[in-house]
Amino acid sequence: MTTAIAIEDVRREVKILRALTGHKNLVQFYDAYEDHDNVYIVMEGGKYTEEDAKAVLRQILNVVAFCHLQGVVHRDLKPENFLFASKEDTSKLKAIDFGLSDFVKLDERLNDIVGSAYYVAPEVLHRAYSTEADVWSIGVIAYILLCGSRPFWARTESGIFRAVLKADPIFDEPPWPSLSDEATNFVKRLLNKDPRKRMSAAQALSHPWIRNKDVKVPLDILIFKLMKAYMRSSSLRKAALRALSKMLTVDELFYLREQFALLEPSKNGTISLENIKAVLMVNATDAMKESRIPDFLASLNALQYRRMDFDEFCAAALSVHQLETLDQWEQNARCAYDLFEKDGNKAIVIDELASELGLGPSVPVHAVLHDWIRHTDGKLSFLGFVKLLHGPSRSLAKGQ
C-alpha cells in the first residue's frame, strides 16, 4: 500500500465483501488481515499452481501463434479476453474481442497505441511494433498467473507506461524464489523489453518449462522472417550464421527440429519452395490463402532453384538476438568465431563490407566499420563477426 487513500480503498472493499458474502454467485470471502505494510484478503480459490498456469498458457500461446501465422496481431491480450467454453475443469479456453486487432505483414510495423495499459508492450509506446507485442502481453498474463500481482503498476495510465518503459519486473520477492527456475526463465524471456530478444508464441510452446509431448509446437511465423533475412544475406554472413548454428543449445535444436519437420522435408532430408508452399496451404485459413501465401513465397523465392537441408535451416532460422540473452552467449560466440576463422573468414576491404551490409554513401563507413576488420590480415575481427551476425540495422545505416 502506497498511500492512506489506497489503504482506505481496500478497507472499504473488505467491508463490502463482509456485507455481501454468502451468495452463490459471489466469490467466497473468509477473512482479512493487516500488518504494517499490507492488507491481506483471504478468499476462495487461491493462486494458480505452476501446472495450472501451464495449462492456461499453452492454450493462449497456441491460439496466438495461429493468429500470427495468419498475419493477425491481437493487440489487446489480457485475462478478460480469454473465456472458458464451459465450467468443466478440462474446458477449452477461447480468445475473444478482436476489436483492436489488425493485419500485419512480415516486415511491417504498426504505430498506433492501442491495448490495455498493464499489458501494453514497450515498443507499442514507441509506435513501432508487430506480433512480438502480443507475446509481451502473454508474459504479463504469465507473471500474474504465477505470482498474483502485475509486473508493472502505477495509479495512473501515464505512470504505468513509464513503468513499462523503465522498470524491471520483480523476481526476487515471494513467491518467485519458491517457483521453479524454468518458470522464472520462461516469464523473463517473454518480458524482454527488446522485441527481437523475445520468444515467439510458437517458441514459447517449446520452452522446457511449458513443453508437453501432447501439445504440438505449431508452425512459427518467425522462421519465415529469419529465413527471408538469411536468403538476402551475403555469403560472408551466411558463413558466420552457419558457424554460430554449430553452437545451438539442446532447447534451440528441439524447436528448430520441430519447425523443420513441420515443413515436411523430402526423403533426402531437404526442403524447397514447394514444401513451404504445401505446408502454408495446409496451415492458412481459406481467407488468408490468397492474400498471405504469395507474400511468403515471394520473400523466399531463392529457394525456387535450390534445396535446403537441416544444417542450413538451423543457420537460416536461428535468432541471433535471442541467443544473446543466454548465459553462455559469450562463450558460444567465441567458439563460433573460431569455427568461422577456419572455414569462412576471408580478407575483405571496408568498402566491400559496407556494400554487403547495404550501407549508403552518406554513411562514414571507414569510421563505422574500422574495428570490424583486423589490421593484420584484413579479415573480420571478433567484433566484426558478431556485428555481421546481426546483419543490417537502422542504427548502422545511420552511422551510429
Buried (B, 14 or more C-beta within 10 A) or exposed (E): BEEEEEBEEBEEBBEEBEEEEEEEEEEEBEEBEBEEEEBEBEBEEEEBEBEEBBBBBBBBBBBBBBBBBBBBBBBBBBEEBBEBEEEEEEEEBEBEBEEBBBEBEBEEEBEEEBBBBBBBBBBBBEEEBBBBBBBBBBBBBBBBBBBEEBBBEBEEEEEBBBBBEEBEBEBEEEEBEEBEEBBBBBBBBBBBBEBBBBBBBBBBBBBEBBBEEEBEBBBBBBBBBBBBBBBEBBEBBBBBBBBBBBBBEEBBBBBBBBBBEBBEBEEEEBBBBBBBBEBBEEBBEEEBEEEBBEEBBEBBEBBEEEBBEBEBBBBBBBBBBBBBBBEEBEEBBEBBBEBBBEEBBEEBEBEEBBEBBEBEEEBEBEEBBEEBBBEEEEBBBBBBBBBBBBBBEEEBBEBE
